[in-house]
């Protein structure tokens, strides 16, 4: 599958691994950066969505998406675990749930530009998850150095999902992120609370990306998956990078 992401905001908050561990399937070891896990709230919109060898379908290839994510590593491969994903396209929600086993939800959503700000809103139809805010870049785009927190958060080229019959991975390919620092204000942000997370306190780490072309492969089962020992033995339940 190919798609293009536009006007994407990474809003990240650090979180205690002990708080996050019960909310992520035990088969997936949590990733840590300097002893902390991270939660990302990521609004954007996508276009040119189509399967390999087929053209985009009119009316189904352009819509906003909002995800809540954290980071895991399995079999030495860093990836993303999605707590939830909201999308404005009901067929896309059905397809992602059916073929990728991801926790997608249908939502009423909009993304528009207003005086250099991206004004974004999302309200889920099935529950109280809601997001209203605005954001904009504050400097020019640049790659982030390997070993930096920004590189660690964003340089992940697969997603993980867990079903009754095992752990699955989907490979994701794109050019390295060209990130801009960002400014943002959030009027309402309850999407993470609905996922069971505590309030996201403090000032988030903010980054913006204007456009990124992405390829996503089908799910494949990860044969090396093994459950972590317990939710309290964090030495076995997390993976921490080697810092430079």
Secondary structure, DSSP 4 states (H G I P E B T S, - for coil): -EEEEEEEEEEEEEE-HHHHHTTS-TTSPEEEBTTBEEEEEEEEEEEEEE-TTSPPPTTTS-EEEEEEEEEEEETTEEEEEEEEEEES-HHHHHHHHHHH---EEEEEEEEEEETTEEEEEEEESSSS-EEEEEEEE-S--B---TTSHHHHHH---EEEEEETTEEEEEEEE-PPP-BEEEEEEEEEE-HHHHTTPPP--SPPEEEEEEEEEEEEPPPEE-TT----S-SS-HHHHEEEPPP-
